[in-house]
Amino acid sequence: MKLAIFVFFILHIEHSFTEFTTEDCWALGFNKANLLCSSCDQLSRFNLDVIKEHCKECCHQDESITTEKKYARAVLEVCTCKFGAYPQIQAFIKSHRPLQFPNLQIKYVRGLDPIIKLYDKDGTLQETVAIEKWNTDSVEEFLNTHLVPEDDYLRTNMI
């Protein structure tokens, strides 16, 4: 009897410290590959505390804000012929939003799906991000997060 209780106790502890599998999360409606734990924290705002615990089992820890890499310059590249396929990117480009980023260049490249190239202060390409599924707010938030602020850009761009 003691052995059975011990085994049950060990199995219960082991289960409580394991994460859900990708399939478990998918069955619960969560995409484990893309789910950040900060998203789970937002569930309370919508009275969805019931699924918060499961969400936490499927999420990845967010990168710390202090470790976010900042870039001196970005280039948003897209083909105007593909605006019909990416109306949110077109809306971003044609709006006032790009004016908020003096270190953002819009470049039209024939046949290219929308991407953002991020450069360091020396002009070396550091990262390329595909943005074809993003909306206007996502593009703006990404640039706010990853580009150095305007006053810093002006200082780094001095001759």
N, CA and C atoms as an extended XYZ file, in Angstrom:
477
Properties=species:S:1:pos:R:3:atomname:S:1:resname:S:1:resid:I:1 pbc="F F F"
N         0.822       -1.195        0.000 N   MET     1
C         0.000        0.000        0.000 CA  MET     1
C         0.865        1.257        0.000 C   MET     1
N         1.911        1.264        0.821 N   LYS     2
C         2.789        2.423        0.880 CA  LYS     2
C         3.482        2.646       -0.459 C   LYS     2
N         3.856        1.558       -1.135 N   LEU     3
C         4.512        1.670       -2.435 CA  LEU     3
C         3.572        2.304       -3.461 C   LEU     3
N         2.309        1.908       -3.448 N   ALA     4
C         1.337        2.462       -4.395 CA  ALA     4
C         1.143        3.959       -4.161 C   ALA     4
N         1.079        4.356       -2.916 N   ILE     5
C         0.926        5.779       -2.602 CA  ILE     5
C         2.171        6.545       -3.037 C   ILE     5
N         3.343        5.961       -2.805 N   PHE     6
C         4.605        6.594       -3.196 CA  PHE     6
C         4.669        6.783       -4.712 C   PHE     6
N         4.322        5.735       -5.457 N   VAL     7
C         4.337        5.809       -6.928 CA  VAL     7
C         3.343        6.866       -7.406 C   VAL     7
N         2.142        6.876       -6.841 N   PHE     8
C         1.146        7.875       -7.214 CA  PHE     8
C         1.674        9.285       -6.940 C   PHE     8
N         2.311        9.484       -5.791 N   PHE     9
C         2.865       10.776       -5.408 CA  PHE     9
C         3.940       11.217       -6.389 C   PHE     9
N         4.851       10.324       -6.758 N   ILE    10
C         5.925       10.635       -7.709 CA  ILE    10
C         5.345       10.984       -9.074 C   ILE    10
N         4.385       10.193       -9.536 N   LEU    11
C         3.767       10.482      -10.835 CA  LEU    11
C         3.053       11.829      -10.815 C   LEU    11
N         2.396       12.152       -9.715 N   HIS    12
C         1.695       13.431       -9.606 CA  HIS    12
C         2.687       14.596       -9.648 C   HIS    12
N         3.791       14.471       -8.926 N   ILE    13
C         4.818       15.519       -8.922 CA  ILE    13
C         5.430       15.655      -10.310 C   ILE    13
N         5.751       14.530      -10.954 N   GLU    14
C         6.343       14.563      -12.291 CA  GLU    14
C         5.408       15.239      -13.274 C   GLU    14
N         4.106       14.914      -13.198 N   HIS    15
C         3.136       15.512      -14.113 CA  HIS    15
C         3.009       17.022      -13.885 C   HIS    15
N         3.081       17.444      -12.625 N   SER    16
C         2.891       18.861      -12.341 CA  SER    16
C         4.069       19.716      -12.782 C   SER    16
N         5.236       19.109      -13.039 N   PHE    17
C         6.394       19.876      -13.469 CA  PHE    17
C         6.691       19.732      -14.956 C   PHE    17
N         5.848       19.062      -15.694 N   THR    18
C         6.073       18.914      -17.125 CA  THR    18
C         5.212       19.910      -17.882 C   THR    18
N         5.716       20.344      -19.019 N   GLU    19
C         4.942       21.222      -19.885 CA  GLU    19
C         4.050       20.364      -20.772 C   GLU    19
N         3.014       20.983      -21.283 N   PHE    20
C         2.174       20.295      -22.242 CA  PHE    20
C         2.947       20.113      -23.541 C   PHE    20
N         2.624       19.068      -24.263 N   THR    21
C         3.240       18.861      -25.567 CA  THR    21
C         2.612       19.823      -26.573 C   THR    21
N         3.222       19.918      -27.731 N   THR    22
C         2.680       20.761      -28.790 CA  THR    22
C         1.261       20.330      -29.141 C   THR    22
N         1.047       19.012      -29.178 N   GLU    23
C        -0.282       18.487      -29.497 CA  GLU    23
C        -1.296       18.826      -28.406 C   GLU    23
N        -0.868       18.717      -27.136 N   ASP    24
C        -1.759       19.075      -26.029 CA  ASP    24
C        -2.188       20.534      -26.152 C   ASP    24
N        -1.231       21.391      -26.405 N   CYS    25
C        -1.523       22.825      -26.519 CA  CYS    25
C        -2.442       23.109      -27.701 C   CYS    25
N        -2.176       22.443      -28.820 N   TRP    26
C        -3.010       22.638      -30.012 CA  TRP    26
C        -4.445       22.228      -29.724 C   TRP    26
N        -4.611       21.116      -28.998 N   ALA    27
C        -5.952       20.650      -28.642 CA  ALA    27
C        -6.671       21.654      -27.739 C   ALA    27
N        -5.910       22.391      -26.950 N   LEU    28
C        -6.488       23.410      -26.071 CA  LEU    28
C        -6.691       24.747      -26.789 C   LEU    28
N        -6.225       24.829      -28.040 N   GLY    29
C        -6.386       26.056      -28.813 CA  GLY    29
C        -5.201       26.988      -28.748 C   GLY    29
N        -4.045       26.500      -28.285 N   PHE    30
C        -2.848       27.319      -28.182 CA  PHE    30
C        -1.792       26.833      -29.153 C   PHE    30
N        -1.100       27.758      -29.785 N   ASN    31
C         0.012       27.428      -30.669 CA  ASN    31
C         1.292       27.598      -29.854 C   ASN    31
N         1.835       26.491      -29.378 N   LYS    32
C         2.977       26.515      -28.471 CA  LYS    32
C         4.182       27.215      -29.086 C   LYS    32
N         4.362       27.120      -30.385 N   ALA    33
C         5.520       27.706      -31.046 CA  ALA    33
C         5.518       29.230      -30.958 C   ALA    33
N         4.342       29.845      -30.932 N   ASN    34
C         4.252       31.311      -30.994 CA  ASN    34
C         3.714       31.968      -29.731 C   ASN    34
N         3.372       31.204      -28.728 N   LEU    35
C         2.689       31.759      -27.561 CA  LEU    35
C         3.678       32.288      -26.531 C   LEU    35
N         3.598       33.587      -26.265 N   LEU    36
C         4.439       34.209      -25.243 CA  LEU    36
C         3.667       34.283      -23.933 C   LEU    36
N         4.364       34.109      -22.825 N   CYS    37
C         3.721       34.102      -21.518 CA  CYS    37
C         3.056       35.438      -21.195 C   CYS    37
N         3.555       36.520      -21.749 N   SER    38
C         2.906       37.812      -21.512 CA  SER    38
C         1.492       37.826      -22.092 C   SER    38
N         1.260       37.043      -23.134 N   SER    39
C        -0.091       36.931      -23.695 CA  SER    39
C        -1.021       36.247      -22.703 C   SER    39
N        -0.508       35.238      -22.009 N   CYS    40
C        -1.313       34.535      -21.000 CA  CYS    40
C        -1.711       35.492      -19.883 C   CYS    40
N        -0.821       36.385      -19.530 N   ASP    41
C        -1.108       37.347      -18.465 CA  ASP    41
C        -2.249       38.288      -18.845 C   ASP    41
N        -2.469       38.482      -20.131 N   GLN    42
C        -3.531       39.371      -20.605 CA  GLN    42
C        -4.918       38.735      -20.520 C   GLN    42
N        -4.990       37.425      -20.322 N   LEU    43
C        -6.286       36.735      -20.315 CA  LEU    43
C        -7.199       37.245      -19.206 C   LEU    43
N        -6.639       37.675      -18.101 N   SER    44
C        -7.447       38.184      -16.987 CA  SER    44
C        -8.259       39.405      -17.398 C   SER    44
N        -7.709       40.208      -18.274 N   ARG    45
C        -8.415       41.406      -18.744 CA  ARG    45
C        -9.721       41.060      -19.440 C   ARG    45
N        -9.820       39.839      -19.963 N   PHE    46
C       -10.992       39.423      -20.725 CA  PHE    46
C       -11.798       38.353      -19.981 C   PHE    46
N       -11.592       38.277      -18.656 N   ASN    47
C       -12.290       37.300      -17.810 CA  ASN    47
C       -12.076       35.873      -18.289 C   ASN    47
N       -10.851       35.562      -18.700 N   LEU    48
C       -10.521       34.215      -19.180 CA  LEU    48
C        -9.511       33.530      -18.260 C   LEU    48
N        -9.651       33.781      -16.959 N   ASP    49
C        -8.746       33.160      -15.994 CA  ASP    49
C        -8.848       31.637      -16.017 C   ASP    49
N        -9.959       31.119      -16.491 N   VAL    50
C       -10.185       29.676      -16.538 CA  VAL    50
C        -9.119       28.972      -17.387 C   VAL    50
N        -8.666       29.614      -18.446 N   ILE    51
C        -7.685       28.971      -19.333 CA  ILE    51
C        -6.263       29.467      -19.105 C   ILE    51
N        -6.080       30.360      -18.154 N   LYS    52
C        -4.759       30.962      -17.922 CA  LYS    52
C        -3.717       29.915      -17.511 C   LYS    52
N        -4.092       28.985      -16.644 N   GLU    53
C        -3.149       27.959      -16.188 CA  GLU    53
C        -2.678       27.092      -17.355 C   GLU    53
N        -3.608       26.694      -18.230 N   HIS    54
C        -3.228       25.904      -19.405 CA  HIS    54
C        -2.360       26.721      -20.345 C   HIS    54
N        -2.688       27.980      -20.492 N   CYS    55
C        -1.898       28.879      -21.338 CA  CYS    55
C        -0.459       28.924      -20.840 C   CYS    55
N        -0.288       29.042      -19.530 N   LYS    56
C         1.055       29.108      -18.942 CA  LYS    56
C         1.847       27.832      -19.190 C   LYS    56
N         1.158       26.702      -19.335 N   GLU    57
C         1.830       25.429      -19.614 CA  GLU    57
C         2.324       25.357      -21.059 C   GLU    57
N         1.768       26.209      -21.914 N   CYS    58
C         2.096       26.155      -23.340 CA  CYS    58
C         2.981       27.309      -23.812 C   CYS    58
N         3.255       28.264      -22.946 N   CYS    59
C         3.918       29.480      -23.412 CA  CYS    59
C         5.432       29.440      -23.254 C   CYS    59
N         6.067       30.376      -23.954 N   HIS    60
C         7.511       30.609      -23.855 CA  HIS    60
C         7.711       31.919      -23.121 C   HIS    60
N         8.735       31.984      -22.297 N   GLN    61
C         9.033       33.225      -21.591 CA  GLN    61
C         9.410       34.313      -22.596 C   GLN    61
N         8.891       35.489      -22.371 N   ASP    62
C         9.223       36.632      -23.216 CA  ASP    62
C        10.680       37.003      -22.985 C   ASP    62
N        11.270       37.593      -23.999 N   GLU    63
C        12.613       38.129      -23.823 CA  GLU    63
C        12.503       39.347      -22.927 C   GLU    63
N        13.471       39.540      -22.110 N   SER    64
C        13.480       40.689      -21.216 CA  SER    64
C        13.581       41.970      -22.028 C   SER    64
N        12.862       42.977      -21.599 N   ILE    65
C        12.864       44.255      -22.309 CA  ILE    65
C        14.262       44.862      -22.314 C   ILE    65
N        15.011       44.626      -21.245 N   THR    66
C        16.347       45.210      -21.173 CA  THR    66
C        17.316       44.563      -22.153 C   THR    66
N        16.998       43.357      -22.622 N   THR    67
C        17.899       42.693      -23.555 CA  THR    67
C        17.456       42.846      -25.011 C   THR    67
N        16.373       43.609      -25.251 N   GLU    68
C        15.929       43.826      -26.629 CA  GLU    68
C        17.040       44.499      -27.405 C   GLU    68
N        17.363       43.933      -28.530 N   LYS    69
C        18.404       44.517      -29.368 CA  LYS    69
C        17.821       45.692      -30.127 C   LYS    69
N        18.532       46.795      -30.097 N   LYS    70
C        18.120       48.009      -30.812 CA  LYS    70
C        19.013       48.178      -32.032 C   LYS    70
N        18.417       48.654      -33.101 N   TYR    71
C        19.140       48.842      -34.351 CA  TYR    71
C        19.116       50.314      -34.736 C   TYR    71
N        20.160       50.750      -35.395 N   ALA    72
C        20.289       52.155      -35.785 CA  ALA    72
C        19.389       52.516      -36.957 C   ALA    72
N        19.115       51.529      -37.810 N   ARG    73
C        18.390       51.833      -39.043 CA  ARG    73
C        17.615       50.613      -39.499 C   ARG    73
N        16.500       50.856      -40.184 N   ALA    74
C        15.698       49.775      -40.746 CA  ALA    74
C        15.281       50.145      -42.164 C   ALA    74
N        15.145       49.130      -42.992 N   VAL    75
C        14.652       49.313      -44.354 CA  VAL    75
C        13.479       48.356      -44.543 C   VAL    75
N        12.304       48.913      -44.837 N   LEU    76
C        11.136       48.107      -45.148 CA  LEU    76
C        11.118       47.944      -46.660 C   LEU    76
N        11.272       46.710      -47.126 N   GLU    77
C        11.301       46.443      -48.561 CA  GLU    77
C        10.032       45.711      -48.968 C   GLU    77
N         9.436       46.152      -50.082 N   VAL    78
C         8.205       45.544      -50.581 CA  VAL    78
C         8.044       45.910      -52.052 C   VAL    78
N         7.269       45.107      -52.741 N   CYS    79
C         6.929       45.399      -54.136 CA  CYS    79
C         5.529       46.012      -54.173 C   CYS    79
N         5.390       47.129      -54.867 N   THR    80
C         4.074       47.768      -54.955 CA  THR    80
C         3.062       46.879      -55.678 C   THR    80
N         3.544       45.982      -56.512 N   CYS    81
C         2.636       45.081      -57.217 CA  CYS    81
C         1.978       44.085      -56.265 C   CYS    81
N         2.525       43.954      -55.061 N   LYS    82
C         1.977       43.011      -54.076 CA  LYS    82
C         1.143       43.705      -53.004 C   LYS    82
N         0.888       44.997      -53.167 N   PHE    83
C         0.073       45.706      -52.192 CA  PHE    83
C        -1.306       45.080      -52.037 C   PHE    83
N        -1.855       44.571      -53.126 N   GLY    84
C        -3.165       43.931      -53.051 CA  GLY    84
C        -3.167       42.715      -52.143 C   GLY    84
N        -2.059       42.002      -52.108 N   ALA    85
C        -1.945       40.816      -51.250 CA  ALA    85
C        -1.634       41.198      -49.801 C   ALA    85
N        -1.079       42.388      -49.598 N   TYR    86
C        -0.674       42.834      -48.261 CA  TYR    86
C        -1.231       44.237      -47.975 C   TYR    86
N        -2.566       44.346      -47.866 N   PRO    87
C        -3.162       45.677      -47.689 CA  PRO    87
C        -2.748       46.356      -46.381 C   PRO    87
N        -2.431       45.585      -45.356 N   GLN    88
C        -2.020       46.192      -44.088 CA  GLN    88
C        -0.649       46.857      -44.207 C   GLN    88
N         0.229       46.236      -44.991 N   ILE    89
C         1.559       46.821      -45.208 CA  ILE    89
C         1.414       48.086      -46.050 C   ILE    89
N         0.554       48.025      -47.058 N   GLN    90
C         0.286       49.209      -47.878 CA  GLN    90
C        -0.277       50.337      -47.008 C   GLN    90
N        -1.202       49.993      -46.126 N   ALA    91
C        -1.799       51.003      -45.251 CA  ALA    91
C        -0.740       51.638      -44.348 C   ALA    91
N         0.182       50.836      -43.846 N   PHE    92
C         1.264       51.380      -43.015 CA  PHE    92
C         2.118       52.356      -43.823 C   PHE    92
N         2.530       51.929      -45.011 N   ILE    93
C         3.427       52.748      -45.837 CA  ILE    93
C         2.769       54.057      -46.248 C   ILE    93
N         1.490       54.015      -46.589 N   LYS    94
C         0.805       55.204      -47.089 CA  LYS    94
C         0.264       56.100      -45.969 C   LYS    94
N         0.419       55.666      -44.732 N   SER    95
C        -0.073       56.460      -43.600 CA  SER    95
C         1.010       57.416      -43.105 C   SER    95
N         0.725       58.088      -42.015 N   HIS    96
C         1.681       58.985      -41.365 CA  HIS    96
C         2.703       58.214      -40.523 C   HIS    96
N         2.458       56.950      -40.276 N   ARG    97
C         3.288       56.176      -39.351 CA  ARG    97
C         4.772       56.117      -39.702 C   ARG    97
N         5.160       55.932      -40.958 N   PRO    98
C         6.600       55.899      -41.251 CA  PRO    98
C         7.319       57.200      -40.880 C   PRO    98
N         6.595       58.307      -40.840 N   LEU    99
C         7.209       59.594      -40.496 CA  LEU    99
C         7.694       59.622      -39.045 C   LEU    99
N         7.167       58.735      -38.218 N   GLN   100
C         7.592       58.651      -36.820 CA  GLN   100
C         9.006       58.081      -36.679 C   GLN   100
N         9.511       57.486      -37.757 N   PHE   101
C        10.788       56.785      -37.706 CA  PHE   101
C        11.752       57.376      -38.735 C   PHE   101
N        12.542       58.374      -38.346 N   PRO   102
C        13.466       58.979      -39.303 CA  PRO   102
C        14.554       58.006      -39.754 C   PRO   102
N        14.757       56.939      -39.005 N   ASN   103
C        15.765       55.944      -39.363 CA  ASN   103
C        15.146       54.740      -40.078 C   ASN   103
N        13.948       54.936      -40.636 N   LEU   104
C        13.287       53.914      -41.450 CA  LEU   104
C        13.264       54.376      -42.895 C   LEU   104
N        13.686       53.500      -43.779 N   GLN   105
C        13.634       53.776      -45.217 CA  GLN   105
C        12.656       52.785      -45.834 C   GLN   105
N        11.842       53.246      -46.755 N   ILE   106
C        10.949       52.363      -47.510 CA  ILE   106
C        11.583       52.168      -48.869 C   ILE   106
N        11.768       50.920      -49.249 N   LYS   107
C        12.422       50.613      -50.512 CA  LYS   107
C        11.511       49.672      -51.300 C   LYS   107
N        11.266       50.030      -52.551 N   TYR   108
C        10.412       49.219      -53.408 CA  TYR   108
C        11.292       48.305      -54.253 C   TYR   108
N        11.112       46.986      -54.072 N   VAL   109
C        11.911       45.986      -54.775 CA  VAL   109
C        10.947       45.083      -55.537 C   VAL   109
N        11.116       45.036      -56.813 N   ARG   110
C        10.207       44.297      -57.683 CA  ARG   110
C        10.084       42.820      -57.278 C   ARG   110
N         8.829       42.384      -57.095 N   GLY   111
C         8.517       40.984      -56.832 CA  GLY   111
C         8.746       40.523      -55.400 C   GLY   111
N         9.148       41.405      -54.495 N   LEU   112
C         9.514       41.013      -53.138 CA  LEU   112
C         8.326       41.078      -52.185 C   LEU   112
N         8.149       40.015      -51.394 N   ASP   113
C         7.188       40.048      -50.297 CA  ASP   113
C         7.756       40.975      -49.223 C   ASP   113
N         6.908       41.584      -48.398 N   PRO   114
C         7.401       42.587      -47.451 CA  PRO   114
C         8.336       42.009      -46.382 C   PRO   114
N         9.454       42.706      -46.189 N   ILE   115
C        10.429       42.350      -45.164 CA  ILE   115
C        10.960       43.627      -44.530 C   ILE   115
N        11.512       43.483      -43.351 N   ILE   116
C        12.227       44.586      -42.712 CA  ILE   116
C        13.651       44.121      -42.482 C   ILE   116
N        14.600       44.920      -42.974 N   LYS   117
C        16.017       44.660      -42.743 CA  LYS   117
C        16.496       45.619      -41.666 C   LYS   117
N        17.207       45.083      -40.689 N   LEU   118
C        17.695       45.877      -39.565 CA  LEU   118
C        19.210       45.987      -39.630 C   LEU   118
N        19.713       47.217      -39.484 N   TYR   119
C        21.139       47.500      -39.627 CA  TYR   119
C        21.695       48.101      -38.339 C   TYR   119
N        22.953       47.804      -38.063 N   ASP   120
C        23.621       48.424      -36.919 CA  ASP   120
C        24.118       49.817      -37.305 C   ASP   120
N        24.767       50.499      -36.367 N   LYS   121
C        25.204       51.880      -36.619 CA  LYS   121
C        26.278       51.979      -37.690 C   LYS   121
N        26.965       50.860      -37.988 N   ASP   122
C        27.981       50.854      -39.035 CA  ASP   122
C        27.400       50.537      -40.412 C   ASP   122
N        26.082       50.294      -40.464 N   GLY   123
C        25.431       49.995      -41.737 CA  GLY   123
C        25.500       48.535      -42.128 C   GLY   123
N        25.864       47.671      -41.189 N   THR   124
C        25.953       46.236      -41.463 CA  THR   124
C        24.598       45.590      -41.187 C   THR   124
N        24.118       44.805      -42.145 N   LEU   125
C        22.851       44.102      -41.983 CA  LEU   125
C        22.969       43.115      -40.829 C   LEU   125
N        22.053       43.229      -39.862 N   GLN   126
C        22.076       42.367      -38.691 CA  GLN   126
C        20.967       41.324      -38.706 C   GLN   126
N        19.810       41.703      -39.220 N   GLU   127
C        18.661       40.807      -39.150 CA  GLU   127
C        17.671       41.146      -40.253 C   GLU   127
N        16.989       40.128      -40.777 N   THR   128
C        15.919       40.314      -41.751 CA  THR   128
C        14.675       39.617      -41.216 C   THR   128
N        13.543       40.338      -41.219 N   VAL   129
C        12.308       39.816      -40.652 CA  VAL   129
C        11.211       39.859      -41.706 C   VAL   129
N        10.551       38.720      -41.937 N   ALA   130
C         9.417       38.667      -42.857 CA  ALA   130
C         8.188       39.227      -42.146 C   ALA   130
N         7.474       40.126      -42.800 N   ILE   131
C         6.333       40.796      -42.159 CA  ILE   131
C         5.037       40.640      -42.948 C   ILE   131
N         4.966       39.666      -43.829 N   GLU   132
C         3.805       39.569      -44.711 CA  GLU   132
C         2.491       39.327      -43.974 C   GLU   132
N         2.527       38.782      -42.766 N   LYS   133
C         1.275       38.511      -42.042 CA  LYS   133
C         1.000       39.550      -40.957 C   LYS   133
N         1.771       40.621      -40.927 N   TRP   134
C         1.617       41.636      -39.898 CA  TRP   134
C         0.584       42.673      -40.288 C   TRP   134
N        -0.016       43.301      -39.274 N   ASN   135
C        -0.901       44.428      -39.536 CA  ASN   135
C        -0.143       45.725      -39.245 C   ASN   135
N        -0.786       46.848      -39.463 N   THR   136
C        -0.103       48.134      -39.314 CA  THR   136
C         0.394       48.354      -37.886 C   THR   136
N        -0.400       47.959      -36.906 N   ASP   137
C         0.004       48.131      -35.514 CA  ASP   137
C         1.220       47.279      -35.174 C   ASP   137
N         1.284       46.067      -35.724 N   SER   138
C         2.423       45.183      -35.464 CA  SER   138
C         3.713       45.765      -36.020 C   SER   138
N         3.636       46.332      -37.215 N   VAL   139
C         4.824       46.946      -37.819 CA  VAL   139
C         5.285       48.114      -36.959 C   VAL   139
N         4.353       48.955      -36.553 N   GLU   140
C         4.701       50.119      -35.739 CA  GLU   140
C         5.285       49.694      -34.390 C   GLU   140
N         4.678       48.708      -33.757 N   GLU   141
C         5.183       48.230      -32.458 CA  GLU   141
C         6.583       47.638      -32.596 C   GLU   141
N         6.801       46.876      -33.667 N   PHE   142
C         8.117       46.282      -33.907 CA  PHE   142
C         9.173       47.368      -34.065 C   PHE   142
N         8.865       48.379      -34.861 N   LEU   143
C         9.824       49.465      -35.077 CA  LEU   143
C        10.071       50.255      -33.798 C   LEU   143
N         9.018       50.491      -33.023 N   ASN   144
C         9.194       51.174      -31.739 CA  ASN   144
C        10.084       50.370      -30.798 C   ASN   144
N         9.984       49.067      -30.863 N   THR   145
C        10.756       48.194      -29.978 CA  THR   145
C        12.199       48.038      -30.426 C   THR   145
N        12.431       47.954      -31.741 N   HIS   146
C        13.749       47.564      -32.235 CA  HIS   146
C        14.584       48.688      -32.844 C   HIS   146
N        14.007       49.835      -33.070 N   LEU   147
C        14.806       50.955      -33.593 CA  LEU   147
C        15.179       51.892      -32.446 C   LEU   147
N        16.403       52.427      -32.521 N   VAL   148
C        16.790       53.412      -31.512 CA  VAL   148
C        15.881       54.625      -31.667 C   VAL   148
N        15.532       55.281      -30.566 N   PRO   149
C        14.655       56.454      -30.661 CA  PRO   149
C        15.271       57.555      -31.511 C   PRO   149
N        14.433       58.471      -31.952 N   GLU   150
C        14.836       59.522      -32.888 CA  GLU   150
C        16.040       60.311      -32.393 C   GLU   150
N        16.036       60.747      -31.130 N   ASP   151
C        17.146       61.553      -30.652 CA  ASP   151
C        18.439       60.751      -30.606 C   ASP   151
N        18.365       59.461      -30.273 N   ASP   152
C        19.548       58.597      -30.298 CA  ASP   152
C        20.045       58.403      -31.724 C   ASP   152
N        19.111       58.267      -32.670 N   TYR   153
C        19.488       58.083      -34.069 CA  TYR   153
C        20.256       59.302      -34.560 C   TYR   153
N        19.777       60.477      -34.209 N   LEU   154
C        20.455       61.696      -34.672 CA  LEU   154
C        21.870       61.785      -34.097 C   LEU   154
N        22.053       61.325      -32.865 N   ARG   155
C        23.385       61.334      -32.268 CA  ARG   155
C        24.302       60.322      -32.947 C   ARG   155
N        23.775       59.128      -33.279 N   THR   156
C        24.614       58.095      -33.897 CA  THR   156
C        24.910       58.404      -35.353 C   THR   156
N        24.149       59.293      -35.959 N   ASN   157
C        24.305       59.601      -37.361 CA  ASN   157
C        25.169       60.859      -37.577 C   ASN   157
N        25.743       61.369      -36.506 N   MET   158
C        26.552       62.596      -36.616 CA  MET   158
C        27.874       62.317      -37.319 C   MET   158
N        28.365       63.313      -38.018 N   ILE   159
C        29.649       63.178      -38.729 CA  ILE   159
C        30.737       63.786      -37.884 C   ILE   159
